[in-house]
């Protein structure tokens, strides 16, 4: 059976015994200065999320099976879904059990491209500062996956509608009312950064794997 990309979280990232991970924005800024020494910071492009992963010791045979997937993912055009390993769900709903079968969507997009309102949440659902949020956007057949960190704590109304709240980074063009929102987990599409993958033997029977990946929009 042919492997279909992007790989789901269950088909790749959930197979890893992650010991250390960082999830952070990779910024595209330029720093320059005025004649008086005052620094000027210019954002050349919106930040992309980067994840750096290292596993605990994995039995050799299991590690080799995972290595086979990583080698495929290193090839151009192959990608996968990954979430922040430290944020499997919102702070007040870590396992997604309160969200349950709810299907949140974008209700409102503010004109400043930094605020969003989400509908379809459980009554009184809490989104906390530091939680992650993802959503699908773009035309059919060309769907992209946005990833944002929530910058303020808000509580949904009894009807499941959140207030407007700030997110980082800014919302890219193409997002629209009605786009589906993912919270538990909030997963993005990512591509392994060439040259970042490594294997370390641990004793005779185990290996550690590590790699870095960057958010992929298309």
N, C-alpha and C positions, 0 to 999 in steps of 0.2 A: 504494500500500500504506500502510495506517495505521501511524503511529509508535506503538510500544508502550512504555509507561513501567512501571517505571524503565528508563532507558537503560543498557545494559551498559557496562562500562569500554571495551570495544572500539569501541562505537558513539559514544562522546563523549570521555572524558578521554584515551584513548590517541591521539586525533587531534591533540591539542594539543602544540606544541613548548614545553614548560614551561621557563621560564628561572629563575623564582623561585617558591618555594612554602613556606608555613608550615602545619604541621598541629599543632594545639594544642587543649587542652580549653577550652571556654567555660564558665566556672564560674557557678553561681547561688548566691552566698554573700551573707550579710548581716554587716556588721562593725559592732559596737556596743562600748560600753565601760562599765566599772564606775566608781563614784565615785572610786576611787583611780587611775584612768587605765589600768587593766589592760584590754587589748582582748579582746573576745569575738567569735569567728568562728563563724557558724552556716551550715551547708549547707542551703539551702532546697529544692534539688532536685539530683539527680545531674547532673554535668557532661555536656555534649554536645560532641562533637568539631567543630571548625571548621577549614576549609581555605581559605587565601587563595592564589590562583593568579594569576600573570602570565606571559604567553608571551613568547618571543622574537619577532623580526620574522617575520610570516607573509605570503606573497604575497596580494595583494588578493583574488583570486578565492577562494582557500582560506579566507581570513579571513572573507569574506562567507558562505561555506557554513557555517562554524562558528558565525557570528553568528546564522544562522537557527535552529540548534539551541538556542543560548542563549536566544533570544527565546521559544522554545517552553517551555524549562525554567523561565523566569521566571513562567509562567502557574501559577495555583493548581492543586495536585494533581499536577503533573509533577515527577518527580525522577530521580535517576541514581545509579549506583554509582561511588564514588571511593575510592581508596586513598591512603595517605601516599606522595606522590611520592618521598620519600627512603628509603622502606622497601618495595621491591617484593617482598621475601621476607625470611625470617629471616636474621640476621647470618651464620650458617654455611651458608646455602643461598639465596643471593641470587636465583637464577633459578628456584628451585623444582625443579631437576633431581634432587636427592636425594629430595625428597618424591614426585616422579613421580606415579604413578597411585594412591598411597595416599589413603584417604578417612578422615581423622581424625574422631573424634566425642568428645563429652563423656562421660567415664567416671564422674567424681565431682564433686559440687558441695559445698563445705564449708558448714557452717551459718553461718559468719561472713560469707558472701556476698562474700568477697575472695579465695578460693582455688578453684582448679579443677584437675582432673586430666584429661589427654587420652589417649585410646586410638587405636589404628590408625595410629600413626606408624611410619616405618621403624626398624629396630633401631638403637639408639644415637643417634637423632636429637636434635640439640641445639636447644633454645629458649633464646635469650639475653635478658638484661635489655635492654629497649628495643625488642624485637621487637613486632610488632602481631599481634593475633589477633581474628578475627571469627567469629560463629556465628549460625545461624538459630534462632529460638525462637518459641514461641507456637502456637496451634491452626491447623490447616489452613485456608487461606483468609485468615488474618490474621497471616501470618508477619512477624516483625520481624527486624532485623539488628543485633546487638550488635557493638560495637567496643571492644577493650581493649588496653592496653599491658601487656606482661609485665614484672614488676618484679624477677624473679630468674632466674638461669641454671640450667636443669635439663637432664638427659639422660635420654632414654627408655630403658627396659629392652630386653633382647633381644627381648621380645615386643611392643615398641612402645608400652608404657604409661609415661607420664611420672609423676614424683612430683607431689604437690600443689605448686602454685606460686601466688604472689600476682599479682593483676592490678589494674589501675586503669582506669576507676572501678569501684565495687562492681557486682556482678552483679545485674541487675534481676529482679524476680519474673517467672516464666514460663519461665525457662531450665530445661532438663530433661536428664537422662541420655539419651544417644543423639542429641542434636542435632548436626548436621554442623558441623564447624569448618573455617575457611578461614585459610590461612597465607601463600600465595604466589600472588597477593597477598591480603592481608586487606582486603576492601573493604566499605565501609558504604554505606547509602542516604543521600543528601543532597539538600538543597533550596537553590537559589541564594537568597542573602539579598537581598531587594528593595532596589534602589538601588545595589548594589555593582558592577554590570556597567559597564565602560567600554571605549571604543575609542580608541586613539591612533594617528594616522597617522605612519608612519616613512618619510620621503621620499615619492616618488610611487608606489612599487610595493609597499609593505609596510605592515602594521598590527600593533600589539600589542593583545592582548585581556587584560582582567583581570576577576576576579570573586571573590566570597567565597561559601562555601556552609556550611551547618550540618547536622549529623546529623539525619536524619528517622527516627523510630522507627515511625510508622504513616502 
